[in-house]
Amino acid sequence: MSDPLSAHVKRLIVDTLRLDDVKPDEIRDEEPLIGSGLSLDSIDALELVVKIEKTYGIKIASAEESRAALASVASLTQFIRTRADPARLPA
């Protein structure tokens, strides 16, 4: 069974970064987001951080925290799950 938060994060990535040639279900949970994998750059990462903070009401406080959270969809999902108000998470 698919994790609703992971699916929501993948859709958020595709929509926020306008990845027209990528379908959310094509993104593997362990695929690197920055550099290899989806090949996101620092501007993409900044856009994604802003969208995550607004969507889930959390703050990514430092560059180190951002690098760790944006390592993959799995790490980003875990980061959100541990910091966001459960009422803001998809059911």
C-alpha positions, -999 to +999 in steps of 0.1 A: +000+000+000+013+034-009+022+060+017-002+090+013+025+114+025+051+101+001+026+103-028+017+139-017+054+149-015+061+134-050+032+154-064+043+185-046+078+181-061+065+177-097+040+205-094+063+230-076+092+225-099+071+221-130+087+188-139+064+183-169+084+152-181+082+134-148+052+116-133+050+115-095+048+077-095+080+074-115+100+089-086+115+062-064+115+069-026+152+064-023+162+083-055+185+113-048+167+146-053+197+169-056+225+163-081+220+129-095+185+113-096+161+141-103+190+165-109+176+193-089+198+223-084+201+248-055+173+270-069+150+240-072+159+231-036+151+266-024+117+265-042+110+231-027+119+242+008+097+272+006+067+251-006+073+225+021+074+251+048+041+267+036+023+234+029+032+216+061+039+245+085+074+235+094+107+253+092+139+239+077+164+258+098+198+253+083+217+242+052+227+210+069+191+202+078+180+210+043+206+187+028+196+159+050+159+164+045+162+167+007+184+137+002+155+116-011+117+114-010+120+089+018+142+113+039+119+143+031+088+123+040+103+113+073+114+149+080+079+162+074+063+133+094+084+140+125+079+178+125+045+187+110+013+189+128-005+156+120-036+175+110-017+190+081-007+155+068-027+137+041-048+109+054 
